[in-house]
Structure formats: structure tokens, C-alpha cells
Amino acid sequence: MELAGQYERAIGYRRDYGRARQLYCAAARLGDMEAQMRLAWMYSNGLGAPRDTDLAAAWLQVAAANGD
């Protein structure tokens, strides 16, 4: 998660939304709720992949199901 955020925000690395999305996706599939939310945000805004509101909504639903 930390590395994905660094790629997303260009902290110590050149900004790379595609790499950030890949890392968030890996963490999201392991059940990380924050990664699921970040991934949804990236898909809804077309960062690192083409904009996909259906996929964004699906990841938000997964995150909501994993929420506290």
C-alpha cells in the first residue's frame, strides 16, 4: 500500500498511475479495504487505466462489505 501511494503521489518515485493501480489491485484482491477504495477512485477518474465507472462501483461495494 505504501509503495502504491508513493507512485500515485510521486513521493520518491516518478508518478506512475499504472504502477500504482497494479499495486492497489494486488492489495485489494487480498482484502485491503483502503486499497479497494483507492482502486475505485482511480477507475472512477481514469487514472492508470481507462475510466470505468462500473468497475469503480464494484470496488466500492467490495470495500463497503469489508468496512468496519
Helices and strands as residue ranges (DSSP letters): H 2-9, H 17-29, H 33-45, H 53-66
